[in-house]
Amino acid sequence: SAPVASQSPPPSNQQRTSTMTSNVFKSGDLERKVDGTWTKEFAVLEILKLNFCSSAETQDKPSLSFVIALVESMNTLESGDKPFQFVLKSKKGDIELAAPSKEEREEWVSALRSLIPKAKVLLSKRALAKKAKAAAEREQLQKSTRDAVESLIAAGGRVVARSKFKIYADALCERYLELLAVIGGMEAKEASSVKRCVDAVSAVVDASNSTAAICANKALQSEIGVHAREIASDSANIVPLYVAATAGSADTPEAETKAAQTVLSESLAELKQSVTSSLEYLRKAAVLQEQLDEAKRAIEGMFEGESARQKPDGSVPIEKQVEEVENRARALHSHMQHISNTALLEPHKLGEQSQAMAAEMQKLLAEANNVAWSCGIDPTAVDPFANAEGMNEHKKQQLLSMLNAAKGFAAATANVIDVLKQVPDQETDENLRHRLGTATASAESTLDALVRSAQQVEPADKKAAGDEGGDATAPEGADGGADGDEGEVDAERALLDVLATLEKAASEMRASAEASAEAAGGG
């Protein structure tokens, strides 16, 4: 018969320990009491944790990791449920253990007593290093966020000089009305009509040049210039007709004089119609552009004036205020999407829609201000935290992120309105369609950043995540570990996400503003 292969005995605890990595100080079989029942497990003692596994083969997947730095005392029990029993006591709960022998228990107790002080020192060093790193990141975050918002505001204000279009358009309308009066005088054969016509046309050309230069809409800018040139050309052609029809001599045949008068009458009627059409077109354009300008001014003025200084009465908790910010944001998001989708189809409605959007924005930013006021800071002050004595840095960062995100969103939305000014008469321009989509996406990104930052704001009585490294779970829980500052780290991650959104929006707005300036002729 074939020889029977010899079988080696299973490795002892000492042999198992010798095969572990260098950061393991002891390992072996222990029994652990769980909900009144003793369970045999394989325990692994490391510099910071005591891990419990189902077997020696599953050491990389512990069912429980207990932070030994949390141990306050350790006792051996001579008359417990099990022989060779010992207990680890901590604020998070007690762990009752039993070794296979008295010698094994002594080895475990000795190893733990040696490691626990070292674990406490190491954990304290790690916690201090983590706090120092978090403080440095918060300082850098504050600077980067401030720079990003300043960039957003600068990008949003690139075309602010164009906000006086209606003033110039009204002046041009007055010149057109004066020209219509002159045309009426020419029809009545009034004296000096020719000189008055020349002066009126010259005034129309000058006013149209100024109005076109201040206009942000490329098509409207072109139309203003084209109308003025056509009217100037028609008026120039009328002057000799007027002279021929009114200055005929006695030798001029009557039929010829009547023919000249007929041509003059028809030409004056055409000129009057042309001026009237230009006047009507300009008035509508001026009203639309003014509505857009008013919407932009309303947005840019949201952080000033009495409305920004209105404090909530304090009866509404911050959680409800943040919920209202979210509700307003959802409504505003839908409004912006509607404008973006219909702008090229119904450009005549853009003014009213933009004003409605500005009104929704005022409500949203008012709710964000309410959150700031309720937390004890003044969102309208140069230094909002001047009177916020005792507020911790974590809370300040939450509120600063929200206020900066609100400013960034206002600037991004003002940029959308600047693009909307270019829509009338350019509905088929694919380039403009792309710029409008980019500007809207940037505004939506900053809106999302505002909502996320508002969601991070905690009530005044809520303490930030623990400042000790040992926020471990109860014995039966998963790893509570050495990361007690995890709540604060998560908040910092959220703030960094907000910053990334603002920086992306700033980049998109700069590209959009440059394209807008180029489309408007660089005015």
MONORTA-V354239 format. One record per pair of residues at least 24 apart in sequence whose C-alpha atoms are under 7 Angstrom apart, sorted by the first residue. I is the first residue (numbers start at 0). GAP is how many residues later the second one is. Records with the same first field share a line. If there is no record, write none. Layout:
# MONORTA-V354239
I->GAP, GAP
This chain:
# MONORTA-V354239
22->24
29->67, 68, 69, 70
30->66, 67, 68
31->64, 65, 66
32->63, 64
46->68, 72
47->71
63->412, 413, 414, 415
64->413, 414
65->406, 409, 413
66->403, 405, 414
67->48, 51
68->47, 50, 51
69->400
91->381, 382
92->381, 382
94->380
122->346, 359
126->342
144->354
147->354, 355, 358
148->255, 258, 259, 353
150->355
151->256, 259, 260, 354
152->255, 258
154->354, 355, 358
155->255, 256, 258, 259
157->355
161->52, 53, 54
162->130
164->46, 49, 50
165->120, 124
167->42, 43
168->42, 113, 117
170->36
171->32, 35, 36
172->106
174->25, 28, 29
175->28, 99, 103
179->92
182->85, 89
193->45
200->31
203->24
212->310
213->309
215->205, 206, 304
216->204, 205, 303
217->204, 301, 302
218->206, 207
219->205
226->51
230->40, 44
233->37
237->26, 29
287->63
288->62, 132
290->60, 61, 64
291->59, 62, 63, 125, 129
294->59, 60, 63
295->118, 121
297->60
298->59, 111, 115
299->110
301->60
302->77
303->76
307->58, 72
308->71
310->59, 62
311->58
313->60
317->53, 56, 141
320->46, 50
321->49, 132, 133
323->43
324->39, 42, 43, 126
325->125
327->36
328->35, 118
331->25, 28
332->111
339->97, 100
343->79, 83
346->76, 77
364->41
371->27
374->85
397->55, 58, 59
398->58
400->52, 94
401->48, 51, 52
404->41, 44, 45
405->44
407->38, 94
408->34, 37, 38
411->30, 31, 97
412->30
414->24, 94
415->24
418->97
434->77
437->70
438->69, 70, 73
441->63, 66, 67
444->56, 60
445->55, 56, 59
448->49, 52
452->42, 45
455->35
463->24
